[in-house]
Amino acid sequence: MKYQIVIGLEVHLQLKTKTKAFCGCTTDFGKEPNSNVCPVCLGFPGSLPVYNKEALNYAIKAALALGAQVQEHTKFDRKNYFYPDLPKNYQISQYDLPLSRNGFLNITAEGKSKRIGITRVHLEEDAGKLIHETEASLVDFNRAGIPLLEIVSEPDLNSSQEAFDYLTSLKSIIEYLDISDCDMEKGSLRCDANISLRPRGSKELGVKAELKNMNSFKGVKDALNFEALRQAGLLESGQAMEQETRLWDAQKNMTVSMRTKEGAKDYRYFPDPDLTVFIIGQEMISGINDSLPELPAQKLRRFVKEYSLSEYDAGILVSSKKDAEFSEDCLKKYPGKDKKNMANWLIGPLLSEANARNLDLHQLGINIDELISLIGFVQRQELSHLSAKSVLTQMLDSGKSAQAIIKEKNLLQVSDTQELDRIISGVIGENQKSVNDLKNGKTNALMFLVGQVMKKSSGKANPKIVQELIKRRIDNA
C-alpha cells in the first residue's frame, strides 16, 4: 500500500488481411517455413514496398472505435536495429506522424467506470520468428511483413486486474470489428507491459521495466503481480532501479532480465524514402466511421434496455461477438416479455457447460428451440432445476431432444398429491423427532423432511408441493 503501481500496455495485433503489409505474399498461418516470402518482405536490394489498402482501412476502423483522432497526414519510418528475424535490418513502423492519437477505452474498476487513455494507434510490419533448438536457432520469415497494429495506452492502469480488464475489453472490440482473430497462440495478439512504482501521492513516474514474452492475459496479470513485488522489494532495500526489458518465465513464475532498455534514439528513426506521406481525407474517415458495427458497450446498453437485463448479465453475454449473436437469438426466440429466465440459463448452466468443454457459448451447438423446450419443463414444475441441468448435459452429449431424454430417464417430477401424500406419510412415520422439532418452530426440520421425501421419490417429487403438503399435514395434526 506504500506504493502506487503504474502500468502502460503496448498491444500488437496482426491484421487479418489476405496479403502482407507491403507485398502480395499470403498471410496464411502454418505454411512450410520460408514459403510465404518474396524479394519485398525479405528486403532484397531494389525491391519496393506498396502499402496494403485493406490494412489501412482496418487500422482506421480500430482507431475510430477507440475514440482516437485519425491524422490527416501520416507516414512510415524505418526503425533500425539488427536482429536475425528482421531481414531488412529495419522495421517499417511509424514514429512522429502516427496514424492516430488520443484515444480511450473505458473499463470498470472497483465498481466504477475508469477511462484509460490511448496514446496512439499506429501501423507497422511484423518481424519473422525464431525457432530455438538444442544446437541452433532457426528463422522462419513467413511472418515477416504481416501488417501489425500497435495500440499504446497511457500509464493509467494501477493494478494487474485493471490491465487484465483493459486487455479483455480491447480484444472484445477488435473481435467485433472483425479485423484480427486475436489468437495469442498464433501470435496474432501480443502484449508488452511497462510497469513502475511510485510513492502514493507522488506525481512523478518511477523507473520502469518493460515485460515481454507473455502469451496469455493471465500471463500478463501474473507477470505484473510478480514485478510489482520485485520492484517494491528493491525500493524498500534502497537499491537503485534500472530501466530494463525483462522476460516472463511462466515455468518459474518470475521475470528475468533481458537487456538494458533502449530509447527512441537508439533506433535511429528516419522517414522511409520508398513510401510517400499518406493523406487521409475526411470523406474516407467518415465513410469508415459509418461502417462501424455495433460495439460491445453499445450492445450492452441495448441488451439492458431491450431485454431488461442487469448490466452484469448483459456484460457477460456481449463480451464475445459470436456469443452475443447466439445469446440474442435465444433471447428473441424465448416466449414472453420477461427474458431474465433465458439470460439466467445462458450465464448459468450453458456457460458452465461451455467452460467445462473449453468452448464458447455459440460453439455448444445446442438447438435454441430445444433449449426453450427444456426451460419450459422447469417453468411448468415438471422437472427440477437439478434434473434439467443433467438433461442439458445429455442433450449436448447425445444430440437428443429434451423430451426424449426426460421420457427415456423417467425424470418428470411427481406432482400428484395422492402419490406425494403416500410418501410423506412414510417419512413422517419414520422421523417423529423432526416432526416434533417442526411443531416447535424449528424451520430446519422442514427442509430435512422435504429432503427425505426427495430421497424416497428418487428426486422426482416436486419440492414446492412437498413443502406445502408437509406444512398442511403438521398444521392439521
C-alpha positions in Angstrom: 0.0 0.0 0.0 3.0 2.3 0.3 3.5 2.4 -3.5 1.2 3.0 -6.4 1.6 0.7 -9.3 1.7 2.4 -12.7 1.1 0.3 -15.8 1.1 1.1 -19.5 0.4 -1.5 -22.2 1.6 -1.9 -25.8 -0.6 -4.3 -27.7 0.4 -5.7 -31.1 -2.3 -7.0 -33.4 -1.8 -8.9 -36.6 -4.5 -7.6 -39.0 -6.4 -10.4 -40.9 -5.6 -9.2 -44.4 -5.2 -11.8 -47.1 -1.7 -10.5 -48.0 1.2 -8.8 -46.2 1.6 -5.2 -45.5 3.9 -4.2 -48.4 3.8 -7.1 -50.8 1.5 -9.7 -52.3 2.6 -12.7 -50.1 -0.2 -14.6 -48.4 -0.6 -14.3 -44.6 -1.8 -17.9 -44.3 -0.7 -19.4 -40.9 1.0 -22.7 -40.6 2.6 -23.0 -44.1 6.1 -24.5 -44.6 8.8 -22.3 -43.1 10.0 -19.6 -45.5 7.4 -20.4 -48.2 5.3 -17.2 -47.9 8.2 -14.8 -48.9 9.3 -12.7 -51.8 12.0 -10.1 -52.5 10.0 -7.3 -50.9 9.4 -8.9 -47.5 12.9 -10.4 -47.5 14.3 -6.9 -48.1 16.2 -7.7 -51.3 18.0 -4.7 -52.9 15.9 -2.8 -55.4 12.6 -4.2 -54.2 9.9 -1.5 -53.4 7.1 -1.7 -50.9 3.4 -0.8 -51.7 1.1 -0.5 -48.8 -1.9 -2.7 -48.3 -5.1 -0.6 -48.5 -7.2 -3.0 -46.6 -4.7 -2.9 -43.7 -5.1 0.9 -43.7 -8.9 0.6 -43.6 -8.7 -1.9 -40.7 -6.4 0.4 -38.8 -8.7 3.4 -39.2 -11.6 1.3 -38.0 -9.7 0.4 -34.8 -8.7 4.0 -34.2 -12.2 5.3 -34.6 -13.7 2.5 -32.4 -11.2 3.6 -29.7 -12.2 7.2 -30.0 -8.8 8.2 -31.4 -8.2 11.2 -33.8 -7.1 9.9 -37.2 -4.4 12.2 -38.6 -4.8 13.8 -41.9 -1.1 13.3 -42.7 0.7 10.1 -41.7 3.9 8.5 -42.8 6.1 5.4 -42.4 9.5 5.4 -40.8 12.4 3.0 -40.7 13.1 1.7 -37.2 16.7 0.5 -37.4 18.0 -2.4 -35.4 19.8 -5.7 -36.1 18.1 -9.0 -35.2 18.2 -12.3 -37.0 14.4 -12.3 -37.6 14.5 -8.9 -39.2 15.5 -9.5 -42.9 15.9 -5.8 -43.8 17.7 -4.9 -40.6 15.0 -2.3 -40.1 11.3 -2.5 -39.4 8.8 -0.3 -41.3 6.9 1.4 -38.5 5.6 4.9 -37.6 7.3 7.5 -35.4 6.4 11.1 -35.3 3.4 11.1 -37.6 1.4 8.0 -36.5 -2.0 7.1 -37.9 -3.9 8.4 -34.9 -3.6 9.8 -31.4 -5.5 10.5 -28.2 -8.0 7.6 -27.9 -9.5 5.9 -24.9 -11.1 2.7 -23.6 -13.4 2.5 -20.6 -13.1 -0.3 -18.1 -14.8 -0.9 -14.8 -12.5 -0.6 -11.8 -13.8 -1.2 -8.2 -17.4 -0.9 -9.4 -16.8 2.5 -11.2 -16.1 3.3 -14.8 -12.5 4.3 -15.5 -11.2 5.9 -18.7 -7.8 4.6 -19.9 -6.1 6.9 -22.3 -4.7 5.6 -25.6 -1.6 7.5 -26.7 -1.6 6.3 -30.3 -2.7 3.6 -32.7 -0.2 3.1 -35.4 0.8 0.8 -38.2 3.9 -1.3 -38.7 5.1 -4.7 -40.1 5.8 -7.8 -38.2 9.2 -9.5 -37.9 10.0 -13.1 -38.6 10.0 -15.9 -36.0 13.0 -17.5 -34.3 12.8 -21.2 -33.5 15.3 -22.3 -30.9 16.6 -25.8 -31.0 19.3 -27.6 -28.9 22.2 -26.8 -31.1 20.9 -23.9 -33.3 18.3 -21.2 -33.8 16.3 -21.3 -37.0 14.4 -18.4 -38.5 11.1 -18.5 -40.4 10.3 -15.4 -42.4 6.7 -16.3 -43.2 5.5 -13.8 -40.5 7.9 -11.0 -41.7 5.8 -8.2 -43.3 2.4 -9.2 -41.9 0.5 -5.9 -41.1 0.6 -5.1 -37.4 -1.4 -2.6 -35.4 0.2 -1.2 -32.3 -2.1 0.2 -29.6 -0.2 2.1 -26.9 -2.0 3.0 -23.7 -1.3 5.9 -21.3 0.2 4.8 -18.0 -3.3 5.0 -16.5 -3.6 1.4 -15.2 -2.9 0.9 -11.5 -3.3 -2.9 -10.9 -2.8 -6.2 -12.7 -6.6 -6.6 -12.6 -7.1 -3.3 -14.4 -4.6 -4.4 -17.1 -6.5 -7.7 -17.5 -9.8 -5.9 -17.8 -8.3 -3.5 -20.3 -7.0 -6.3 -22.5 -10.2 -8.2 -22.3 -12.2 -5.2 -23.3 -9.8 -4.3 -26.1 -9.9 -7.9 -27.5 -13.7 -7.8 -27.5 -13.7 -4.5 -29.5 -11.3 -5.9 -32.1 -13.3 -9.1 -32.4 -16.5 -7.0 -33.0 -14.6 -5.1 -35.7 -13.5 -8.4 -37.3 -10.0 -7.1 -38.2 -7.9 -9.7 -36.3 -8.5 -13.2 -35.0 -6.8 -12.1 -31.7 -5.3 -15.7 -31.4 -2.5 -15.4 -28.8 -1.3 -18.9 -29.5 -0.7 -18.0 -33.2 0.9 -14.7 -32.2 -1.9 -12.6 -33.7 -2.2 -10.7 -30.4 0.9 -9.9 -28.3 1.3 -7.6 -25.4 4.2 -5.8 -23.7 3.7 -4.2 -20.4 5.6 -1.2 -18.8 5.4 -1.2 -15.0 6.9 1.1 -12.4 6.2 2.0 -8.8 6.0 5.4 -7.1 5.2 6.6 -3.6 1.5 7.1 -3.1 0.6 10.8 -3.7 3.6 11.3 -5.9 3.0 12.6 -9.5 6.5 11.7 -10.8 6.8 8.3 -12.6 9.2 5.7 -11.3 11.8 3.8 -13.2 10.0 1.3 -15.4 10.6 -2.2 -16.6 9.2 -3.5 -19.9 7.8 -7.0 -19.7 7.8 -9.3 -22.7 7.1 -13.0 -23.5 3.6 -13.1 -22.0 1.4 -15.4 -24.1 -1.9 -15.1 -22.3 -3.9 -12.4 -20.4 -3.4 -14.5 -17.3 0.3 -14.4 -18.0 0.2 -10.6 -18.2 -1.5 -10.5 -14.9 0.9 -12.9 -13.2 3.9 -11.1 -14.6 2.7 -7.7 -13.4 2.0 -9.1 -9.9 5.5 -10.6 -9.6 7.2 -7.5 -11.0 5.3 -5.2 -8.6 6.6 -7.2 -5.6 10.1 -7.4 -7.1 10.3 -3.6 -7.6 8.8 -2.9 -4.1 11.5 -5.1 -2.6 14.2 -3.2 -4.4 12.8 0.2 -3.3 12.4 -0.9 0.3 16.0 -2.1 0.4 17.3 1.2 -1.1 18.7 -0.4 -4.3 18.7 1.7 -7.5 16.2 0.8 -10.1 17.4 0.4 -13.7 15.3 0.8 -16.7 15.4 -2.6 -18.5 13.5 -5.1 -20.5 12.6 -8.3 -18.7 11.2 -11.6 -19.9 8.4 -13.5 -18.2 9.3 -17.1 -17.4 6.0 -18.9 -16.9 7.6 -22.1 -15.7 9.5 -20.4 -12.9 6.7 -17.8 -12.4 9.2 -14.9 -12.4 10.6 -12.2 -14.6 14.3 -12.3 -15.7 16.4 -9.5 -17.1 16.9 -9.5 -20.9 18.6 -6.2 -21.7 19.0 -2.6 -20.6 16.2 -0.7 -22.3 16.9 1.3 -25.4 15.4 4.7 -26.1 14.0 6.0 -29.4 17.4 7.5 -30.3 18.9 4.0 -30.3 16.7 3.0 -33.3 17.8 5.9 -35.5 14.3 6.5 -36.9 14.1 8.3 -40.3 11.3 8.6 -42.9 11.1 5.6 -45.2 12.2 7.0 -48.6 10.3 4.4 -50.5 6.9 5.3 -49.1 5.3 8.7 -49.6 3.3 10.6 -46.9 -0.3 9.4 -46.8 -3.1 12.0 -46.9 -6.3 10.6 -45.3 -9.3 12.7 -46.3 -12.3 13.4 -44.1 -14.5 11.7 -46.6 -12.6 8.4 -46.2 -12.7 8.7 -42.4 -16.5 9.4 -42.4 -17.2 6.5 -44.7 -15.3 4.1 -42.4 -16.9 5.5 -39.3 -20.4 5.0 -40.8 -19.5 1.3 -41.5 -18.5 0.5 -37.9 -20.6 -2.2 -36.3 -22.4 -2.1 -33.0 -19.6 -2.3 -30.5 -19.7 -4.2 -27.1 -20.5 -1.1 -25.0 -23.4 -0.1 -27.3 -24.7 -3.7 -27.4 -24.6 -3.9 -23.6 -26.7 -0.8 -23.3 -29.2 -2.1 -25.8 -29.4 -5.5 -24.1 -30.1 -3.8 -20.8 -32.8 -1.6 -22.4 -34.5 -4.1 -24.8 -34.3 -7.3 -22.6 -34.4 -5.7 -19.1 -31.2 -7.4 -18.1 -28.8 -6.1 -15.5 -25.5 -4.6 -16.7 -23.6 -7.5 -15.1 -25.7 -10.1 -17.0 -25.6 -8.2 -20.3 -21.8 -7.7 -19.9 -21.2 -11.4 -19.8 -23.4 -12.0 -22.8 -21.8 -9.4 -25.1 -18.2 -9.9 -24.2 -17.7 -12.1 -27.3 -19.3 -11.1 -30.6 -20.4 -14.6 -31.7 -21.6 -15.4 -28.2 -23.6 -12.1 -28.2 -25.2 -13.1 -31.5 -26.1 -16.6 -30.2 -27.5 -15.1 -26.9 -29.6 -12.5 -28.8 -31.1 -15.3 -31.0 -32.0 -17.1 -27.7 -33.5 -14.0 -26.1 -35.5 -13.1 -29.2 -37.0 -16.6 -29.5 -37.8 -17.0 -25.8 -41.5 -16.5 -25.4 -42.9 -13.6 -23.5 -41.5 -10.3 -22.4 -39.6 -11.5 -19.4 -36.2 -12.6 -20.8 -34.5 -12.9 -17.4 -35.0 -16.7 -17.2 -33.3 -17.3 -20.5 -30.4 -15.0 -19.5 -30.0 -17.0 -16.3 -29.7 -20.2 -18.3 -27.2 -18.6 -20.7 -24.9 -17.3 -18.0 -25.5 -20.3 -15.7 -25.9 -23.9 -16.9 -24.9 -23.2 -20.5 -21.8 -21.1 -19.7 -20.8 -23.8 -17.1 -21.1 -26.5 -19.8 -19.1 -24.3 -22.3 -16.3 -23.8 -19.7 -16.2 -27.5 -18.9 -15.8 -28.3 -22.6 -13.3 -25.5 -23.2 -15.7 -24.0 -25.7 -17.5 -20.7 -26.2 -21.3 -20.5 -25.8 -22.0 -20.4 -29.5 -19.8 -23.5 -30.1 -22.0 -25.7 -27.9 -24.2 -26.3 -30.9 -27.5 -26.6 -29.0 -30.7 -26.1 -30.8 -32.4 -23.0 -29.4 -35.9 -24.4 -29.7 -34.8 -27.5 -27.7 -33.2 -25.2 -25.1 -36.5 -23.3 -24.8 -38.4 -26.7 -24.5 -36.1 -27.8 -21.6 -36.6 -24.5 -19.8 -40.4 -24.9 -20.2 -40.3 -28.2 -18.3 -38.7 -26.4 -15.4 -41.1 -23.4 -15.6 -44.1 -25.8 -15.5 -42.6 -27.5 -12.5 -42.5 -30.8 -14.4 -38.7 -31.0 -13.9 -36.4 -29.9 -11.1 -33.7 -27.5 -11.9 -31.1 -30.0 -10.9 -32.6 -32.6 -13.3 -32.8 -30.1 -16.0 -29.1 -29.4 -15.8 -28.4 -33.1 -16.1 -30.7 -33.2 -19.2 -28.8 -30.3 -20.7 -25.5 -32.2 -20.4 -27.1 -35.3 -22.0 -28.6 -33.2 -24.8 -25.1 -31.8 -25.6 -23.5 -35.2 -25.4 -26.1 -37.1 -27.5 -27.9 -34.6 -29.6 -31.2 -35.9 -28.4 -34.2 -33.7 -27.6 -35.1 -32.7 -24.1 -38.4 -34.5 -24.3 -36.7 -37.7 -25.4 -34.2 -37.7 -22.6 -36.8 -36.9 -20.0 -39.1 -39.7 -21.2 -36.2 -42.2 -21.5 -34.9 -41.5 -18.0 -38.4 -41.1 -16.5 -37.4 -37.7 -15.0 -40.7 -35.9 -14.8 -41.5 -34.6 -11.3 -44.2 -36.2 -9.2 -46.8 -33.5 -8.6 -49.7 -35.9 -7.9 -50.8 -35.0 -4.3 -52.1 -38.5 -3.6 -48.8 -40.1 -4.5 -46.9 -37.5 -2.6 -49.2 -37.9 0.5 -48.3 -41.6 0.5 -44.6 -40.9 0.5 -44.9 -38.1 3.1 -46.9 -40.4 5.4 -44.0 -42.8 5.4 -41.4 -40.1 6.0 -43.4 -38.6 8.9 -43.8 -42.0 10.5 -40.0 -42.6 10.3 -38.9 -39.2 11.6 -41.1 -38.3 14.6 -38.3 -36.2 16.2 -38.1 -34.0 13.1 -41.9 -33.7 13.1 -41.8 -32.6 16.8 -39.0 -30.1 16.0 -41.0 -28.6 13.2 -44.1 -28.3 15.5 -41.8 -26.4 18.0 -40.8 -23.9 15.3 -37.5 -25.3 14.1 -37.7 -24.5 10.4 -34.6 -26.6 9.5 -36.7 -29.7 10.3 -39.0 -28.9 7.4 -36.1 -28.9 4.9 -34.9 -32.2 6.4 -38.3 -33.8 5.9 -38.5 -32.4 2.3 -35.1 -33.9 1.7 -36.3 -37.3 2.9 -39.3 -37.2 0.6 -37.0 -36.3 -2.3 -34.8 -39.2 -1.4 -37.6 -41.7 -1.3 -39.0 -40.4 -4.6 -35.6 -40.6 -6.3 -35.5 -36.9 -6.7 -38.8 -36.8 -8.7 -41.1 -35.2 -6.1 -42.0 -31.6 -6.7 -40.2 -29.9 -3.7 -42.5 -26.9 -3.6 -45.7 -29.1 -3.4 -44.0 -31.3 -0.9 -43.3 -28.3 1.4 -46.9 -27.2 1.2 -48.2 -30.7 1.9 -45.9 -31.3 4.9 -46.8 -27.9 6.4 -50.5 -28.6 5.9 -50.2 -32.1 7.5 -48.4 -30.7 10.6 -50.7 -27.7 11.0 -53.8 -30.0 10.9 -52.3 -32.7 13.2 
